[in-house]
Amino acid sequence: MEVLKKNIHMYRQAKRAVSQITLEEDFNVPDAKPDVEQIIQTREKTVIESTRSENGRLLLKGWVQVGVLYMDDGEERQIHRLDNQLKFDEYINMEGLEAGENVNLTCEIEDLNVVMINSRKLSMRGLLTFTAVTDDIYDMSAAVDAKSDLELCRKKKKLEFMQLEVQKRDIIRIKEDILLPANKPDIREILWDNVQLRGSELHVGDGKLQVEGELFVFVLYDAGDENGTKQWMEYTLPVRGEADVAGCTPDLVADVKVGLGQMELQVRQDTDGEDRIIHAEGALDLDIKLYANREMEILEDIFSPEKELEIYRREELYETMVMRNSSRLRAVGRIRAEGTKPGILQVCSSQGTVKVDEVRMEEKGLKIEGALLVEILYVSADDTMPFAVLSGSIPFSHFADVPDLDEDCRCSLNTNLEQLSTTMADSEEIEVRASISMNLLIVRPHKQMCIADIGEKDLDLQLIQNLPGIVGYIVQDGDCLWDIARKYYTTPRRIMEMNGLETETVSRGDHLIIMKEVEKVEV
């Protein structure tokens, strides 16, 4: 007997490991830089240089790129920039990991502190949290039919499932030039910069995945004049790019994470030979998973009145989509300049990071709690400290209605900072208003006993010999014609013909005449 099967491509998170390391390093201020009087702001970016899978562990190398904006101890209180790297060479224990296996690695900097030891030496200390995940792309195999010279009676079941159609990583390159406004002087040196991706949107097309959004670019620079003037500018750069994705169609369900990779800003000359162009170059990192909601009929059971069929089953796992939800929330709050922080004269730049602390299942949905971490660079009212930074967090809580949610459901959450505005409430307080989008994909796992193979053996002739030649049967609750036919070694078609039935539907209390088909039996 030939068993016809179909495969369903599925995705699951196979292995997961979390590890934390502490990095600490002292470094000297280069001789070309003046002494440090006060640190204004720091920033960091993790770069994973390489990973290698071994049996039971993951080796990784990389560094944390650290930038420091500081004020010197001169009379004019000039500001300068330092860059340094904290290198790491670590391993993560990962049970079940095999050599050469592909691992997705993410890193989050929990805490980074840069403090002065003295005016020529700084100390950096940071806590890094690594999350390593292996994706298991597997096939669920299910029998859909069988072919044989025997007369077969099949019971089919309609199966609705979510199939993984596309799984890949890709990048969209960004290359843009920003021209300084006419009222701004030329750039001698970029002292500080910040690039953020906001309001990213996805559009799934035929063979392409389109990403739209905005890059918010902030640049603080030295104009190089006699007065040592410091200028800054903010620019909103629309970005739009496409990634070629084979098998992509508009009807697919997208679960795509979009992140801003390493961005570099360089000063270039315009057509007049003046340093008035800022060249921005980098990439958007895409982690793409595209699903399709499908249905098919599988072979749930089968028998033959001519042979005893031995059915071998195997438990298979599959998923169905519970809900796809996109929502927005607003986070509003105030951050106050307290303690030794100088008064606020003007806001220069603000940056925000969405941090989700907890996703909790409740009776009718998901409770999402977290905070928007905000850093604001401003011009201070203190002449001895021209620039200062305010840091704070704006908590948020969001409830997503999800019907029929249970603890077995798997949730994929992508957050995106869409808008961020910071305005002075007064000289000591800044009001923060933000819009955050949350994209949820919730799926439910299922188990199904699927037919893997079918064997044949001769009927129990003695059992058939003992069956009555004709039976009067009264249909009971839960009966179906297929089960009745199997019990009496006949077929639903023959029962229908004998009883004048037009369909296989029977109801409790119906009277049926069933005749034994096997008349000649040798014992």
C-alpha positions as CSV (number, residue, x, y, z in Angstrom):
1,M,0.0,0.0,0.0
2,E,1.3,3.4,-1.0
3,V,0.8,6.2,1.6
4,L,0.7,9.7,0.2
5,K,2.1,12.4,2.5
6,K,2.5,16.2,2.6
7,N,5.0,18.2,4.6
8,I,4.3,21.4,6.5
9,H,7.2,23.8,7.1
10,M,7.2,24.9,10.8
11,Y,9.3,27.1,13.0
12,R,10.1,26.8,16.7
13,Q,12.6,28.1,19.1
14,A,14.7,25.0,19.8
15,K,17.3,26.1,22.3
16,R,17.8,29.2,24.3
17,A,20.5,30.4,26.7
18,V,21.1,33.7,28.6
19,S,24.4,34.8,29.9
20,Q,25.8,37.9,31.6
21,I,29.3,39.2,31.6
22,T,30.8,42.3,33.3
23,L,33.4,44.3,31.3
24,E,35.7,46.7,33.1
25,E,38.6,48.7,31.7
26,D,40.6,51.9,32.5
27,F,41.9,54.0,29.6
28,N,44.0,57.1,29.3
29,V,43.0,60.3,27.5
30,P,45.1,60.6,24.4
31,D,47.9,63.2,24.5
32,A,46.2,65.2,21.8
33,K,43.1,65.7,23.9
34,P,42.9,68.2,26.8
35,D,42.2,67.2,30.4
36,V,38.7,66.0,31.4
37,E,36.8,68.3,33.7
38,Q,33.4,66.7,33.5
39,I,31.7,63.9,31.5
40,I,28.6,65.2,29.8
41,Q,27.2,62.1,28.0
42,T,28.2,58.6,27.0
43,R,26.9,56.2,24.4
44,E,27.6,52.6,23.5
45,K,27.1,50.1,20.6
46,T,27.8,46.4,20.8
47,V,29.5,44.8,17.8
48,I,29.6,41.0,17.5
49,E,32.7,40.2,15.5
50,S,32.3,36.4,15.2
51,T,30.6,33.4,16.8
52,R,31.4,29.7,16.6
53,S,29.2,26.8,17.7
54,E,30.8,23.9,19.6
55,N,29.3,21.0,21.3
56,G,27.4,22.4,24.3
57,R,28.7,26.0,24.0
58,L,28.9,29.1,21.9
59,L,32.1,31.0,21.5
60,L,31.8,34.7,20.7
61,K,34.1,37.7,20.1
62,G,33.4,41.4,19.8
63,W,33.6,44.7,21.4
64,V,31.5,47.5,22.9
65,Q,32.1,50.8,21.1
66,V,32.0,53.6,23.7
67,G,31.8,57.3,23.0
68,V,32.3,60.0,25.6
69,L,31.4,63.6,25.3
70,Y,33.2,65.7,27.9
71,M,34.1,69.2,28.9
72,D,37.7,70.3,29.4
73,D,39.2,72.3,32.2
74,G,40.1,75.4,30.1
75,E,38.7,78.8,30.7
76,E,36.4,78.5,27.7
77,R,34.9,75.2,28.8
78,Q,35.3,73.5,25.4
79,I,33.7,70.1,24.7
80,H,35.5,67.1,23.1
81,R,34.8,63.5,22.2
82,L,36.6,60.3,23.1
83,D,36.1,56.9,21.6
84,N,37.2,53.6,23.0
85,Q,36.5,49.9,22.7
86,L,35.8,47.3,25.4
87,K,36.7,43.9,23.8
88,F,35.3,40.6,24.9
89,D,36.1,37.0,24.1
90,E,33.6,34.8,25.9
91,Y,31.6,31.6,25.7
92,I,28.0,30.7,26.6
93,N,27.1,27.3,27.8
94,M,24.2,26.0,25.7
95,E,22.8,22.6,26.4
96,G,22.2,20.5,23.3
97,L,24.1,22.8,21.0
98,E,26.0,21.0,18.2
99,A,29.2,22.1,16.5
100,G,28.4,24.2,13.4
101,E,24.8,24.9,14.4
102,N,23.5,28.3,13.5
103,V,22.7,30.6,16.5
104,N,21.0,33.9,16.6
105,L,22.7,36.1,19.2
106,T,21.5,39.4,20.6
107,C,23.2,41.6,23.2
108,E,21.7,44.2,25.5
109,I,23.8,46.6,27.6
110,E,22.1,46.6,31.0
111,D,24.4,49.2,32.6
112,L,27.3,51.2,31.4
113,N,29.2,53.6,33.6
114,V,32.1,55.9,32.6
115,V,33.6,57.7,35.5
116,M,36.7,59.9,36.0
117,I,39.6,58.4,37.9
118,N,41.5,61.7,37.3
119,S,41.6,64.3,34.6
120,R,43.7,61.9,32.3
121,K,42.2,58.6,33.1
122,L,38.6,57.2,32.8
123,S,37.1,54.0,34.0
124,M,34.5,52.1,32.0
125,R,32.3,49.3,33.5
126,G,29.4,47.6,31.8
127,L,27.1,44.7,32.2
128,L,26.2,42.8,29.0
129,T,23.4,40.3,28.7
130,F,23.7,37.9,25.8
131,T,20.7,35.9,24.5
132,A,21.5,33.0,22.2
133,V,18.7,31.2,20.4
134,T,18.6,28.4,17.8
135,D,15.8,28.3,15.3
136,D,14.5,24.9,14.4
137,I,12.9,24.8,10.9
138,Y,11.3,21.4,10.7
139,D,8.6,19.5,8.7
140,M,5.4,18.2,10.0
141,S,4.6,15.1,7.9
142,A,1.0,13.9,7.6
143,A,-0.6,11.3,5.4
144,V,-3.3,12.7,3.1
145,D,-4.3,9.6,1.1
146,A,-3.5,5.9,0.4
147,K,-3.4,3.9,-2.8
148,S,-4.1,0.2,-3.0
149,D,-5.9,-2.5,-5.0
150,L,-8.0,-3.0,-2.0
151,E,-11.3,-1.3,-1.4
152,L,-10.5,1.5,1.1
153,C,-12.7,3.5,3.3
154,R,-11.1,6.8,4.4
155,K,-11.9,9.2,7.1
156,K,-10.5,12.7,6.4
157,K,-10.0,15.6,8.8
158,K,-9.6,19.3,7.8
159,L,-6.5,20.8,9.4
160,E,-6.0,24.5,9.6
161,F,-2.4,25.5,10.3
162,M,0.2,28.3,10.0
163,Q,3.1,27.4,7.7
164,L,6.5,29.1,7.6
165,E,7.0,30.2,4.0
166,V,10.1,32.4,4.4
167,Q,12.8,32.6,7.0
168,K,15.9,34.7,6.4
169,R,18.0,37.6,7.5
170,D,18.8,40.5,5.2
171,I,19.9,44.1,5.2
172,I,18.8,47.3,3.4
173,R,21.7,49.7,2.7
174,I,21.3,53.4,3.5
175,K,23.4,56.1,1.8
176,E,22.2,59.7,2.1
177,D,23.7,63.1,2.0
178,I,22.5,65.9,4.3
179,L,23.3,69.5,3.3
180,L,23.8,72.1,6.0
181,P,21.2,74.9,6.1
182,A,22.4,78.2,4.6
183,N,22.4,79.8,8.0
184,K,24.8,77.3,9.5
185,P,28.6,77.6,9.4
186,D,30.9,75.0,7.9
187,I,31.9,71.9,9.8
188,R,35.4,71.6,11.2
189,E,34.8,68.5,13.4
190,I,31.8,66.4,14.4
191,L,31.8,66.3,18.2
192,W,28.7,64.2,18.8
193,D,26.0,62.6,16.8
194,N,23.0,60.4,17.2
195,V,20.9,58.5,14.7
196,Q,17.6,56.9,15.5
197,L,15.1,54.9,13.5
198,R,11.5,55.9,14.1
199,G,8.1,55.0,12.7
200,S,9.2,52.0,10.6
201,E,6.5,50.3,8.6
202,L,6.5,47.1,6.5
203,H,4.8,46.4,3.3
204,V,4.7,42.9,1.9
205,G,4.6,42.7,-1.9
206,D,5.2,40.1,-4.6
207,G,8.8,39.0,-4.2
208,K,9.7,42.1,-2.2
209,L,9.6,43.4,1.4
210,Q,9.4,47.2,1.6
211,V,10.5,49.1,4.7
212,E,9.6,52.8,5.3
213,G,10.5,55.0,8.2
214,E,12.4,58.0,9.3
215,L,16.0,58.5,10.5
216,F,16.3,61.3,13.1
217,V,19.9,62.6,12.8
218,F,21.4,64.9,15.3
219,V,24.9,66.4,14.9
220,L,26.8,68.6,17.3
221,Y,29.9,70.1,15.6
222,D,32.7,72.5,16.0
223,A,32.5,75.3,13.5
224,G,36.2,76.1,13.7
225,D,35.9,79.8,14.1
226,E,37.9,82.1,16.5
227,N,35.3,81.9,19.2
228,G,35.1,78.1,19.2
229,T,31.5,78.1,18.3
230,K,29.5,74.9,18.8
231,Q,26.6,74.3,16.4
232,W,24.1,71.6,16.2
233,M,21.4,70.5,13.8
234,E,18.6,68.0,13.7
235,Y,17.4,66.5,10.4
236,T,14.6,64.1,9.6
237,L,15.7,61.8,6.8
238,P,13.0,59.7,5.1
239,V,14.2,56.2,4.3
240,R,12.6,53.7,2.0
241,G,14.2,50.4,0.8
242,E,13.3,47.0,-0.5
243,A,14.7,43.6,0.2
244,D,14.2,40.8,-2.4
245,V,12.4,37.9,-0.8
246,A,11.7,34.9,-3.0
247,G,8.3,33.4,-2.3
248,C,7.0,36.6,-0.7
249,T,3.3,37.5,-1.5
250,P,1.0,40.2,-0.1
251,D,-1.3,37.6,1.7
252,L,1.5,36.3,3.9
253,V,1.6,37.1,7.7
254,A,4.8,39.1,8.4
255,D,6.8,38.7,11.7
256,V,9.7,41.0,10.9
257,K,12.1,42.7,13.3
258,V,13.7,45.9,11.9
259,G,16.8,47.3,13.6
260,L,19.2,50.1,12.8
261,G,22.7,48.7,12.3
262,Q,26.0,50.6,12.6
263,M,25.6,54.1,11.1
264,E,28.5,56.3,10.2
265,L,28.5,60.0,9.6
266,Q,31.3,61.7,7.5
267,V,31.9,65.3,6.6
268,R,32.2,65.9,2.8
269,Q,32.7,68.9,0.6
270,D,30.1,70.4,-1.5
271,T,30.5,71.6,-5.1
272,D,32.2,74.8,-3.8
273,G,34.8,72.8,-1.8
274,E,33.3,73.7,1.6
275,D,32.7,71.2,4.4
276,R,28.9,71.4,4.3
277,I,27.7,67.9,3.5
278,I,27.1,65.1,6.1
279,H,27.2,61.7,4.4
280,A,25.2,59.1,6.3
281,E,25.9,55.5,5.5
282,G,24.7,52.3,7.3
283,A,22.1,49.6,7.1
284,L,18.7,48.4,8.4
285,D,18.9,44.9,9.8
286,L,16.0,42.6,8.9
287,D,15.0,39.4,10.7
288,I,12.3,38.0,8.4
289,K,9.7,35.4,9.1
290,L,6.7,35.1,6.8
291,Y,3.8,32.7,7.5
292,A,0.8,31.6,5.5
293,N,-2.5,30.4,6.9
294,R,-3.3,27.2,5.2
295,E,-5.7,24.3,5.4
296,M,-5.6,20.8,4.1
297,E,-7.3,17.4,4.5
298,I,-5.3,14.8,6.3
299,L,-6.0,11.1,6.5
300,E,-7.3,10.6,10.0
301,D,-8.3,6.9,9.8
302,I,-8.7,4.1,7.2
303,F,-9.9,0.6,6.9
304,S,-10.7,-2.1,4.3
305,P,-13.4,-4.8,4.4
306,E,-10.9,-7.1,2.6
307,K,-7.8,-6.8,4.8
308,E,-6.9,-5.9,8.4
309,L,-5.0,-2.7,8.2
310,E,-2.2,-1.9,10.7
311,I,-1.9,1.8,11.1
312,Y,1.3,3.3,12.5
313,R,0.9,6.8,13.9
314,R,3.3,9.5,15.0
315,E,2.7,12.6,17.1
316,E,3.3,15.8,15.1
317,L,3.3,19.4,16.2
318,Y,1.7,22.3,14.3
319,E,0.6,25.9,15.1
320,T,-2.4,28.0,14.3
321,M,-2.6,31.8,14.4
322,V,-4.7,33.1,17.3
323,M,-4.4,36.8,16.5
324,R,-2.3,39.4,14.8
325,N,-2.6,42.8,16.6
326,S,-1.1,46.2,15.9
327,S,-1.8,49.0,18.4
328,R,-0.3,52.3,19.6
329,L,0.1,53.7,23.0
330,R,1.1,57.1,24.3
331,A,3.7,57.6,27.0
332,V,3.7,61.0,28.7
333,G,5.8,62.2,31.6
334,R,8.2,64.8,32.9
335,I,11.9,64.7,33.7
336,R,13.2,67.1,36.2
337,A,16.8,68.5,36.6
338,E,17.5,67.7,40.2
339,G,20.5,67.8,42.5
340,T,23.6,69.3,40.9
341,K,22.1,69.4,37.4
342,P,22.2,72.9,36.0
343,G,19.1,74.7,34.8
344,I,17.7,74.2,31.3
345,L,18.2,76.9,28.7
346,Q,17.4,75.0,25.4
347,V,16.8,71.4,24.4
348,C,19.3,70.2,21.8
349,S,18.5,66.5,21.2
350,S,16.5,63.7,22.7
351,Q,16.7,59.9,22.2
352,G,14.4,57.2,23.5
353,T,14.6,53.4,23.9
354,V,11.6,51.2,24.4
355,K,12.2,48.6,27.1
356,V,9.6,45.9,27.8
357,D,9.9,44.6,31.3
358,E,7.1,42.1,31.4
359,V,4.5,40.4,29.1
360,R,1.9,38.8,31.4
361,M,-1.0,36.7,30.4
362,E,-4.3,37.7,32.0
363,E,-7.9,36.5,31.7
364,K,-8.8,38.2,28.4
365,G,-5.5,39.2,27.0
366,L,-1.9,40.3,27.5
367,K,-0.6,42.9,29.9
368,I,2.5,44.6,28.6
369,E,4.5,46.7,31.0
370,G,7.7,48.6,30.5
371,A,9.3,52.0,30.2
372,L,10.6,54.5,27.7
373,L,14.2,55.3,28.6
374,V,15.0,58.9,27.6
375,E,18.2,60.9,27.4
376,I,18.1,64.6,26.7
377,L,21.1,66.8,25.7
378,Y,20.5,70.4,26.5
379,V,22.2,73.8,26.7
380,S,22.5,74.7,30.4
381,A,21.9,78.0,32.1
382,D,25.3,77.6,33.8
383,D,28.2,79.3,31.9
384,T,30.7,77.0,33.5
385,M,28.9,74.0,32.0
386,P,27.6,74.7,28.5
387,F,25.9,71.3,28.0
388,A,24.3,68.8,30.3
389,V,22.2,65.7,30.0
390,L,19.0,64.6,31.7
391,S,18.1,60.9,31.9
392,G,14.8,59.4,33.0
393,S,12.2,56.8,32.3
394,I,8.5,57.1,31.4
395,P,6.7,54.0,32.5
396,F,3.9,52.6,30.4
397,S,1.3,49.9,30.7
398,H,-0.7,48.4,27.8
399,F,-3.4,45.8,27.5
400,A,-4.0,43.8,24.3
401,D,-7.3,42.0,24.0
402,V,-6.6,38.5,22.9
403,P,-9.6,36.1,22.9
404,D,-9.1,32.4,23.8
405,L,-5.6,33.0,25.1
406,D,-3.9,30.2,27.1
407,E,-0.6,29.5,28.7
408,D,0.6,27.4,25.8
409,C,0.3,30.2,23.3
410,R,3.5,31.7,21.8
411,C,3.8,35.5,21.6
412,S,6.1,37.5,19.3
413,L,6.2,41.2,20.2
414,N,7.9,43.9,18.2
415,T,8.0,47.4,19.6
416,N,8.8,50.6,17.7
417,L,9.3,54.2,18.8
418,E,7.2,56.2,16.3
419,Q,7.3,59.7,17.7
420,L,9.3,61.5,20.5
421,S,9.0,65.1,21.5
422,T,10.6,66.9,24.4
423,T,9.7,70.5,25.3
424,M,10.7,72.7,28.2
425,A,8.0,73.0,30.9
426,D,10.2,75.5,32.7
427,S,13.9,75.9,33.4
428,E,14.0,72.8,35.6
429,E,11.7,70.4,33.9
430,I,11.1,68.8,30.4
431,E,7.9,67.3,29.3
432,V,8.2,64.1,27.3
433,R,5.5,62.8,24.8
434,A,6.0,59.6,22.9
435,S,4.0,57.3,20.6
436,I,5.0,53.6,20.7
437,S,3.6,51.0,18.3
438,M,3.3,47.4,19.4
439,N,2.9,44.5,16.9
440,L,1.8,41.2,18.3
441,L,1.7,37.8,16.7
442,I,0.1,35.1,18.8
443,V,0.0,31.5,17.8
444,R,-1.2,28.3,19.5
445,P,0.6,25.0,19.3
446,H,-1.3,21.8,18.7
447,K,-0.6,18.1,18.7
448,Q,-1.9,15.7,16.1
449,M,-1.5,11.9,15.8
450,C,-0.7,11.5,12.1
451,I,-0.6,8.4,10.0
452,A,3.0,7.5,9.2
453,D,2.6,4.1,7.6
454,I,0.0,1.4,6.9
455,G,0.5,-2.3,6.9
456,E,-1.8,-5.2,5.8
457,K,-2.6,-8.6,7.2
458,D,-5.3,-11.2,6.7
459,L,-8.7,-10.8,8.3
460,D,-9.6,-12.8,11.4
461,L,-11.8,-15.3,9.5
462,Q,-13.2,-16.9,12.6
463,L,-14.4,-13.5,13.9
464,I,-16.2,-12.8,10.6
465,Q,-17.7,-16.4,10.5
466,N,-19.3,-15.6,13.9
467,L,-20.9,-12.4,12.7
468,P,-24.6,-12.6,11.9
469,G,-25.5,-12.5,8.2
470,I,-27.9,-9.6,8.7
471,V,-28.1,-7.0,11.5
472,G,-30.8,-4.5,12.5
473,Y,-28.9,-1.6,14.0
474,I,-30.3,1.4,15.9
475,V,-28.1,4.5,15.6
476,Q,-26.8,5.7,19.0
477,D,-25.4,9.1,20.1
478,G,-22.0,9.7,18.6
479,D,-22.4,7.1,15.9
480,C,-21.3,7.8,12.3
481,L,-21.8,5.7,9.3
482,W,-18.1,5.2,8.8
483,D,-17.6,3.7,12.3
484,I,-20.7,1.5,11.9
485,A,-19.4,0.1,8.6
486,R,-16.0,-0.6,10.1
487,K,-17.5,-2.5,13.0
488,Y,-19.4,-4.8,10.6
489,Y,-16.8,-5.2,7.9
490,T,-18.7,-3.5,5.2
491,T,-18.5,0.0,3.7
492,P,-20.6,3.2,4.1
493,R,-21.5,3.0,0.4
494,R,-23.1,-0.4,0.8
495,I,-25.1,0.6,3.9
496,M,-26.4,3.7,2.0
497,E,-27.4,1.5,-0.9
498,M,-29.2,-1.0,1.2
499,N,-31.1,1.6,3.3
500,G,-31.8,4.1,0.5
501,L,-29.7,6.9,2.1
502,E,-28.6,9.8,0.0
503,T,-25.9,11.0,2.4
504,E,-23.7,9.5,5.2
505,T,-25.5,11.6,7.8
506,V,-27.3,9.5,10.4
507,S,-29.1,10.6,13.6
508,R,-29.8,9.0,16.9
509,G,-32.7,6.5,16.7
510,D,-32.3,5.8,12.9
511,H,-32.9,2.1,12.0
512,L,-30.4,0.5,9.6
513,I,-30.2,-2.9,7.9
514,I,-26.6,-4.2,7.7
515,M,-25.8,-7.3,5.7
516,K,-22.5,-9.2,6.1
517,E,-20.6,-9.0,2.8
518,V,-18.2,-11.9,3.4
519,E,-20.4,-15.0,2.7
520,K,-17.8,-17.7,2.2
521,V,-15.3,-18.2,4.9
522,E,-12.9,-21.1,5.4
523,V,-12.1,-21.9,8.9
